[in-house]
Amino acid sequence: MSEPLWIILIKAIAVFAFTLTLVPMLVLVERRVSAFMQYRVGPNRVGPFGSMQPLADLVKMLFKEELRPAGVRSFLFTAGPVISAVWKMRSATAEANATNETMRSTCPK
């Protein structure tokens, strides 16, 4: 039996909202743990106990200036990293599929 569309949408929004709130908290925890392991203070400059550090990072990233060398082809300068990332994901997927096929052929049934 299939669930109504509105229930599916509510579940999708709940998962999305949970993920959006969980990621900044995990980033903050990761920074705190890294700072502890490296004997340094960690993120404590923005907000109480550094709680606004992920938001400050977002603002910094949004307003960061992108520099392009003079005389460079704009399309290639932008497309290069995209092509590289897509190729890496494609090869990683192919490698995972090959590993799964090998596991299936060697495992007893």
DSSP file (Angstrom, degrees, kcal/mol; ACC not computed):
  #  RESIDUE AA STRUCTURE BP1 BP2  ACC     N-H-->O    O-->H-N    N-H-->O    O-->H-N    TCO  KAPPA ALPHA  PHI   PSI    X-CA   Y-CA   Z-CA
    1    1 A M              0   0    0      0, 0.0     2,-0.3     0, 0.0     0, 0.0   0.000 360.0 360.0 360.0 130.9    0.0    0.0    0.0
    2    2 A S        -     0   0    0      1,-0.1     3,-0.1     0, 0.0     0, 0.0  -0.599 360.0-121.6 -89.2 144.9    1.4    3.4   -1.0
    3    3 A E        -     0   0    0     -2,-0.3    -1,-0.1     1,-0.1     5,-0.0  -0.497  36.7 -95.1 -80.0 153.3    1.5    6.4    1.2
    4    4 A P    >>  -     0   0    0      0, 0.0     4,-1.7     0, 0.0     3,-0.5  -0.289  33.5-113.9 -64.3 155.6   -0.2    9.6    0.2
    5    5 A L  H 3> S+     0   0    0      1,-0.2     4,-2.5     2,-0.2     5,-0.2   0.853 113.4  58.1 -60.5 -38.4    1.9   12.2   -1.5
    6    6 A W  H 3> S+     0   0    0      1,-0.2     4,-2.0     2,-0.2    -1,-0.2   0.843 105.4  49.9 -66.5 -32.3    1.6   14.7    1.4
    7    7 A I  H <> S+     0   0    0     -3,-0.5     4,-2.4     2,-0.2    -1,-0.2   0.905 110.5  50.1 -70.1 -40.7    3.0   12.2    3.9
    8    8 A I  H  X S+     0   0    0     -4,-1.7     4,-2.4     1,-0.2    -2,-0.2   0.912 111.3  49.3 -61.7 -42.5    6.0   11.6    1.6
    9    9 A L  H  X S+     0   0    0     -4,-2.5     4,-2.6     2,-0.2    -2,-0.2   0.899 110.1  50.2 -64.4 -41.0    6.6   15.3    1.2
   10   10 A I  H  X S+     0   0    0     -4,-2.0     4,-2.3     2,-0.2    -1,-0.2   0.911 111.8  48.4 -63.7 -42.2    6.4   15.8    5.0
   11   11 A K  H  X S+     0   0    0     -4,-2.4     4,-2.4     2,-0.2    -2,-0.2   0.914 111.8  49.3 -64.0 -42.1    9.0   13.0    5.5
   12   12 A A  H  X S+     0   0    0     -4,-2.4     4,-2.4     1,-0.2    -2,-0.2   0.912 112.3  47.6 -64.1 -42.5   11.3   14.5    2.8
   13   13 A I  H  X S+     0   0    0     -4,-2.6     4,-2.8     2,-0.2     5,-0.2   0.891 111.3  51.8 -65.6 -39.1   11.1   18.0    4.3
   14   14 A A  H  X S+     0   0    0     -4,-2.3     4,-2.4     2,-0.2    -2,-0.2   0.917 111.6  45.9 -64.0 -43.5   11.8   16.5    7.8
   15   15 A V  H  X S+     0   0    0     -4,-2.4     4,-2.4     2,-0.2    -2,-0.2   0.914 114.1  49.3 -65.0 -42.5   14.8   14.6    6.6
   16   16 A F  H  X S+     0   0    0     -4,-2.4     4,-2.4     2,-0.2    -2,-0.2   0.924 112.9  46.3 -62.9 -45.6   16.1   17.7    4.7
   17   17 A A  H  X S+     0   0    0     -4,-2.8     4,-1.6     2,-0.2    -2,-0.2   0.899 112.1  51.3 -65.1 -40.9   15.6   20.0    7.7
   18   18 A F  H  X S+     0   0    0     -4,-2.4     4,-2.1    -5,-0.2    -1,-0.2   0.920 111.8  47.2 -61.3 -43.8   17.3   17.5   10.0
   19   19 A T  H  X S+     0   0    0     -4,-2.4     4,-2.3     1,-0.2    -2,-0.2   0.904 108.6  54.7 -65.5 -41.7   20.3   17.2    7.7
   20   20 A L  H  < S+     0   0    0     -4,-2.4    -1,-0.2     1,-0.2    -2,-0.2   0.812 115.4  39.2 -63.9 -29.4   20.5   21.0    7.4
   21   21 A T  H  X S+     0   0    0     -4,-1.6     4,-0.9    -5,-0.2    -1,-0.2   0.774 114.5  53.4 -89.4 -27.6   20.8   21.4   11.1
   22   22 A L  H  X S+     0   0    0     -4,-2.1     4,-2.5    -5,-0.2     5,-0.2   0.888  99.8  60.1 -75.2 -39.2   23.0   18.3   11.7
   23   23 A V  H  X S+     0   0    0     -4,-2.3     4,-2.3     1,-0.2     5,-0.2   0.930 104.9  46.5 -60.5 -50.4   25.8   19.2    9.3
   24   24 A P  H  > S+     0   0    0      0, 0.0     4,-2.1     0, 0.0    -1,-0.2   0.883 113.3  51.0 -60.9 -34.6   26.8   22.5   10.9
   25   25 A M  H  X S+     0   0    0     -4,-0.9     4,-2.4     2,-0.2    -2,-0.2   0.913 110.2  48.6 -67.2 -40.7   26.8   20.9   14.3
   26   26 A L  H  X S+     0   0    0     -4,-2.5     4,-2.6     2,-0.2    -1,-0.2   0.870 109.6  52.8 -66.3 -35.9   29.0   18.1   13.1
   27   27 A V  H  X S+     0   0    0     -4,-2.3     4,-2.2    -5,-0.2    -1,-0.2   0.925 110.7  47.5 -63.1 -43.8   31.4   20.6   11.5
   28   28 A L  H  X S+     0   0    0     -4,-2.1     4,-2.3     2,-0.2    -2,-0.2   0.913 112.7  48.4 -64.0 -42.9   31.6   22.4   14.9
   29   29 A V  H  X S+     0   0    0     -4,-2.4     4,-2.7     1,-0.2     5,-0.2   0.914 110.2  52.1 -63.4 -42.5   32.2   19.1   16.8
   30   30 A E  H  X S+     0   0    0     -4,-2.6     4,-2.4     1,-0.2    -1,-0.2   0.897 110.7  48.1 -61.6 -40.3   34.8   18.0   14.3
   31   31 A R  H  X S+     0   0    0     -4,-2.2     4,-2.5     2,-0.2    -1,-0.2   0.891 111.4  50.0 -67.3 -39.4   36.6   21.4   14.7
   32   32 A R  H  X S+     0   0    0     -4,-2.3     4,-2.4     2,-0.2    -2,-0.2   0.931 112.5  46.3 -64.9 -44.5   36.5   21.1   18.5
   33   33 A V  H  X S+     0   0    0     -4,-2.7     4,-2.5     2,-0.2    -2,-0.2   0.918 113.1  49.7 -64.8 -43.1   37.8   17.6   18.5
   34   34 A S  H  X S+     0   0    0     -4,-2.4     4,-1.7    -5,-0.2    -1,-0.2   0.912 111.2  49.6 -61.4 -42.1   40.6   18.5   16.1
   35   35 A A  H  <>S+     0   0    0     -4,-2.5     5,-2.6     1,-0.2     4,-0.2   0.900 110.7  50.0 -63.9 -40.4   41.5   21.5   18.2
   36   36 A F  H ><5S+     0   0    0     -4,-2.4     3,-1.2     1,-0.2    -2,-0.2   0.925 111.0  48.5 -63.3 -44.4   41.6   19.3   21.3
   37   37 A M  H 3<5S+     0   0    0     -4,-2.5    -1,-0.2     1,-0.3    -2,-0.2   0.797 115.0  45.6 -67.2 -27.7   43.8   16.7   19.6
   38   38 A Q  T 3<5S-     0   0    0     -4,-1.7    -1,-0.3    -5,-0.2    -2,-0.2   0.299 111.9-118.9 -98.0   8.8   46.2   19.5   18.4
   39   39 A Y  T < 5S+     0   0    0     -3,-1.2     2,-0.3    -4,-0.2    -3,-0.2   0.918  71.9 121.7  54.0  49.9   46.3   21.3   21.8
   40   40 A R  S   <S-     0   0    0     -5,-2.6    -1,-0.2    -6,-0.1    -2,-0.1  -0.844  73.4-105.8-133.9 174.5   44.8   24.5   20.5
   41   41 A V        -     0   0    0     -2,-0.3    -6,-0.1     1,-0.1    -5,-0.1   0.906  48.1-159.2 -72.6 -43.7   41.7   26.6   21.4
   42   42 A G        -     0   0    0     -7,-0.1     2,-0.8    -8,-0.1    -1,-0.1  -0.435  48.9 -15.3  91.5-171.2   39.5   25.8   18.4
   43   43 A P  S    S+     0   0    0      0, 0.0    10,-0.1     0, 0.0   -11,-0.0  -0.548  79.0 127.2 -73.4 109.4   36.6   27.8   17.1
   44   44 A N        +     0   0    0     -2,-0.8     6,-0.3     6,-0.1     5,-0.2   0.254  45.8  85.4-142.8  12.2   35.6   30.3   19.8
   45   45 A R  S    S+     0   0    0      1,-0.1     2,-0.6     4,-0.1     4,-0.0   0.766  81.0  59.0 -90.5 -27.3   35.6   33.7   18.1
   46   46 A V  S    S-     0   0    0      2,-0.1     6,-1.6     4,-0.0     7,-0.4  -0.907 109.4 -25.4-114.9 117.5   32.1   33.8   16.6
   47   47 A G  S >  S-     0   0    0     -2,-0.6     3,-1.4     4,-0.2     2,-0.4  -0.022 107.0 -29.4  75.6 176.1   29.0   33.5   18.9
   48   48 A P  G >  S-     0   0    0      0, 0.0     3,-1.4     0, 0.0    -3,-0.1  -0.537 133.4 -12.3 -69.4 122.1   28.8   31.8   22.2
   49   49 A F  G 3  S-     0   0    0     -2,-0.4    -4,-0.1     1,-0.3    -2,-0.1   0.734 124.3 -65.2  59.5  26.1   31.4   29.0   22.3
   50   50 A G  G X  S+     0   0    0     -3,-1.4     3,-1.6    -6,-0.3    -1,-0.3   0.681  93.8 141.1  77.2  17.4   31.9   29.2   18.6
   51   51 A S  T <   +     0   0    0     -3,-1.4     4,-0.2     1,-0.3    -4,-0.2   0.700  69.2  51.9 -69.3 -18.7   28.4   28.2   17.8
   52   52 A M  T 3> S+     0   0    0     -6,-1.6     4,-2.2     1,-0.2    -1,-0.3   0.320  78.2 103.1 -98.6   8.5   28.1   30.7   14.9
   53   53 A Q  H <> S+     0   0    0     -3,-1.6     4,-2.4    -7,-0.4     5,-0.2   0.892  77.3  53.1 -60.5 -42.9   31.3   29.5   13.2
   54   54 A P  H  > S+     0   0    0      0, 0.0     4,-1.9     0, 0.0    -1,-0.2   0.890 110.5  48.7 -59.9 -36.7   29.6   27.5   10.4
   55   55 A L  H  > S+     0   0    0      2,-0.2     4,-2.3     1,-0.2    -2,-0.2   0.899 110.3  50.7 -68.0 -40.0   27.5   30.6    9.6
   56   56 A A  H  X S+     0   0    0     -4,-2.2     4,-2.2     1,-0.2    -1,-0.2   0.884 109.4  51.6 -63.7 -37.7   30.6   32.8    9.5
   57   57 A D  H  X S+     0   0    0     -4,-2.4     4,-2.4     2,-0.2    -1,-0.2   0.890 108.7  51.4 -64.7 -39.2   32.2   30.2    7.1
   58   58 A L  H  X S+     0   0    0     -4,-1.9     4,-2.4     2,-0.2    -2,-0.2   0.931 110.4  47.6 -63.2 -46.3   29.2   30.3    4.9
   59   59 A V  H  X S+     0   0    0     -4,-2.3     4,-1.8     1,-0.2    -2,-0.2   0.907 112.2  50.6 -62.5 -41.5   29.3   34.1    4.7
   60   60 A K  H  < S+     0   0    0     -4,-2.2     4,-0.5     1,-0.2    -1,-0.2   0.919 111.5  47.6 -61.6 -43.8   33.0   34.0    4.0
   61   61 A M  H >< S+     0   0    0     -4,-2.4     3,-0.7     1,-0.2    -2,-0.2   0.882 110.2  52.3 -66.7 -38.4   32.6   31.5    1.2
   62   62 A L  H 3< S+     0   0    0     -4,-2.4    -1,-0.2     1,-0.2    -2,-0.2   0.849 116.4  38.6 -66.9 -34.0   29.7   33.5   -0.4
   63   63 A F  T 3< S+     0   0    0     -4,-1.8    -1,-0.2    -5,-0.2     2,-0.2   0.331  85.1 124.3-100.9   7.7   31.7   36.7   -0.6
   64   64 A K    <   -     0   0    0     -3,-0.7     2,-0.3    -4,-0.5    -3,-0.0  -0.487  63.0-122.8 -71.0 134.8   35.1   35.2   -1.5
   65   65 A E        -     0   0    0     -2,-0.2     2,-0.6     1,-0.0    -1,-0.1  -0.606  15.9-139.6 -81.9 133.6   36.5   36.7   -4.6
   66   66 A E        -     0   0    0     -2,-0.3     2,-0.4     2,-0.0    -1,-0.0  -0.830  17.5-153.9 -93.8 123.5   37.3   34.3   -7.5
   67   67 A L        -     0   0    0     -2,-0.6    -2,-0.0     0, 0.0     0, 0.0  -0.816  10.0-170.6-100.5 135.5   40.5   35.2   -9.2
   68   68 A R        -     0   0    0     -2,-0.4     3,-0.1     4,-0.0     6,-0.0  -0.986  27.3-114.9-122.9 134.4   41.2   34.2  -12.8
   69   69 A P    >   -     0   0    0      0, 0.0     3,-1.3     0, 0.0     2,-0.1  -0.295  42.9 -93.7 -62.6 151.7   44.6   34.6  -14.5
   70   70 A A  T 3  S+     0   0    0      1,-0.2     0, 0.0     0, 0.0     0, 0.0  -0.436 107.8  17.2 -67.3 137.5   44.8   37.1  -17.3
   71   71 A G  T 3  S+     0   0    0      1,-0.3    -1,-0.2    -2,-0.1     2,-0.2   0.556  89.6 139.3  80.9   9.0   44.2   35.6  -20.8
   72   72 A V    <   -     0   0    0     -3,-1.3     2,-0.6     1,-0.1    -1,-0.3  -0.599  61.8-109.8 -86.7 147.9   42.7   32.4  -19.6
   73   73 A R     >  -     0   0    0     -2,-0.2     4,-2.4     1,-0.2     5,-0.2  -0.663  26.1-147.8 -75.6 119.3   39.7   30.9  -21.3
   74   74 A S  H  > S+     0   0    0     -2,-0.6     4,-1.8     1,-0.2     5,-0.2   0.889  92.1  50.1 -58.6 -45.8   36.8   31.3  -19.0
   75   75 A F  H  > S+     0   0    0      1,-0.2     4,-3.2     2,-0.2    -1,-0.2   0.935 113.3  44.9 -62.4 -47.0   35.0   28.2  -19.9
   76   76 A L  H  > S+     0   0    0      1,-0.2     4,-2.0     2,-0.2    -1,-0.2   0.870 109.8  55.6 -66.9 -36.1   38.0   25.9  -19.5
   77   77 A F  H  < S+     0   0    0     -4,-2.4    -1,-0.2     1,-0.2    -2,-0.2   0.875 117.7  35.5 -63.1 -37.1   39.0   27.5  -16.3
   78   78 A T  H  X S+     0   0    0     -4,-1.8     4,-0.8    -5,-0.2    -2,-0.2   0.864 118.5  49.6 -83.0 -38.9   35.6   26.7  -14.8
   79   79 A A  H  X S+     0   0    0     -4,-3.2     4,-3.0    -5,-0.2     5,-0.3   0.746  93.3  76.7 -75.9 -23.8   35.0   23.4  -16.5
   80   80 A G  H  X S+     0   0    0     -4,-2.0     4,-2.2     1,-0.2    -1,-0.2   0.933  98.4  40.5 -55.2 -54.9   38.3   21.9  -15.6
   81   81 A P  H  > S+     0   0    0      0, 0.0     4,-2.5     0, 0.0    -1,-0.2   0.862 115.3  53.4 -63.9 -33.8   37.5   21.1  -12.0
   82   82 A V  H  X S+     0   0    0     -4,-0.8     4,-2.7     2,-0.2     5,-0.2   0.942 109.6  47.2 -65.4 -46.7   34.0   19.9  -12.9
   83   83 A I  H  X S+     0   0    0     -4,-3.0     4,-2.4     1,-0.2    -1,-0.2   0.912 112.7  50.5 -60.5 -42.7   35.4   17.5  -15.5
   84   84 A S  H  X S+     0   0    0     -4,-2.2     4,-2.2    -5,-0.3    -1,-0.2   0.920 112.1  46.0 -62.3 -45.2   37.9   16.2  -13.0
   85   85 A A  H  X S+     0   0    0     -4,-2.5     4,-2.5     2,-0.2    -2,-0.2   0.910 113.3  48.9 -65.9 -42.7   35.3   15.6  -10.3
   86   86 A V  H  X S+     0   0    0     -4,-2.7     4,-2.4     1,-0.2    -1,-0.2   0.913 111.5  50.0 -64.3 -41.4   32.9   13.9  -12.7
   87   87 A W  H  X S+     0   0    0     -4,-2.4     4,-2.5    -5,-0.2    -1,-0.2   0.907 111.0  49.3 -63.4 -41.6   35.6   11.7  -14.0
   88   88 A K  H  X S+     0   0    0     -4,-2.2     4,-2.5     2,-0.2    -2,-0.2   0.911 111.5  48.2 -65.0 -43.0   36.6   10.7  -10.5
   89   89 A M  H  X S+     0   0    0     -4,-2.5     4,-2.2     2,-0.2    -1,-0.2   0.900 112.0  50.8 -63.9 -38.8   33.1    9.9   -9.5
   90   90 A R  H  X S+     0   0    0     -4,-2.4     4,-2.3     2,-0.2    -2,-0.2   0.926 112.8  44.5 -64.4 -44.8   32.6    7.8  -12.6
   91   91 A S  H  X S+     0   0    0     -4,-2.5     4,-2.4     2,-0.2    -2,-0.2   0.877 112.6  51.6 -69.7 -36.4   35.8    5.8  -12.0
   92   92 A A  H  X S+     0   0    0     -4,-2.5     4,-2.3     2,-0.2    -1,-0.2   0.894 111.1  48.4 -65.8 -38.5   35.0    5.3   -8.3
   93   93 A T  H  X S+     0   0    0     -4,-2.2     4,-2.4     2,-0.2    -2,-0.2   0.916 111.8  48.8 -66.5 -43.1   31.5    4.0   -9.3
   94   94 A A  H  X S+     0   0    0     -4,-2.3     4,-2.3     1,-0.2    -2,-0.2   0.893 111.7  50.1 -63.5 -39.2   33.0    1.7  -11.9
   95   95 A E  H  X S+     0   0    0     -4,-2.4     4,-2.2     2,-0.2    -2,-0.2   0.905 110.7  49.0 -65.6 -41.5   35.5    0.4   -9.3
   96   96 A A  H  X S+     0   0    0     -4,-2.3     4,-2.3     2,-0.2    -2,-0.2   0.903 111.5  49.7 -64.8 -40.6   32.8   -0.2   -6.7
   97   97 A N  H  X S+     0   0    0     -4,-2.4     4,-2.3     2,-0.2    -2,-0.2   0.905 110.5  49.9 -64.7 -40.8   30.7   -2.1   -9.3
   98   98 A A  H  X S+     0   0    0     -4,-2.3     4,-2.2     2,-0.2    -2,-0.2   0.894 110.6  50.3 -64.3 -39.5   33.7   -4.2  -10.3
   99   99 A T  H  X S+     0   0    0     -4,-2.2     4,-2.4     2,-0.2    -2,-0.2   0.908 110.4  49.9 -64.9 -41.3   34.3   -5.0   -6.6
  100  100 A N  H  X S+     0   0    0     -4,-2.3     4,-2.4     2,-0.2    -2,-0.2   0.908 110.6  49.4 -63.7 -41.8   30.7   -6.0   -6.1
  101  101 A E  H  X S+     0   0    0     -4,-2.3     4,-2.1     2,-0.2    -1,-0.2   0.900 111.0  49.9 -64.3 -40.3   30.8   -8.3   -9.1
  102  102 A T  H  X S+     0   0    0     -4,-2.2     4,-1.6     1,-0.2    -2,-0.2   0.914 111.2  49.2 -63.7 -42.4   34.0   -9.9   -7.9
  103  103 A M  H  X S+     0   0    0     -4,-2.4     4,-1.7     1,-0.2    -2,-0.2   0.897 111.0  49.8 -64.3 -40.1   32.4  -10.4   -4.5
  104  104 A R  H  < S+     0   0    0     -4,-2.4    -1,-0.2     1,-0.2    -2,-0.2   0.885 111.9  47.7 -65.7 -38.2   29.3  -11.9   -6.0
  105  105 A S  H  < S+     0   0    0     -4,-2.1    -1,-0.2     1,-0.2    -2,-0.2   0.774 116.9  42.0 -76.5 -24.6   31.3  -14.3   -8.2
  106  106 A T  H  < S+     0   0    0     -4,-1.6    -1,-0.2    -5,-0.2    -2,-0.2   0.671  94.6  89.8 -96.4 -17.7   33.6  -15.5   -5.3
  107  107 A C  S  < S-     0   0    0     -4,-1.7     2,-0.1    -5,-0.2    -4,-0.0  -0.593  81.6-116.4 -81.2 137.5   31.0  -15.9   -2.6
  108  108 A P              0   0    0      0, 0.0    -1,-0.1     0, 0.0    -2,-0.1  -0.403 360.0 360.0 -69.6 150.5   29.3  -19.2   -2.2
  109  109 A K              0   0    0     -2,-0.1    -2,-0.0     0, 0.0    -5,-0.0   0.441 360.0 360.0 -97.6 360.0   25.6  -19.2   -2.8
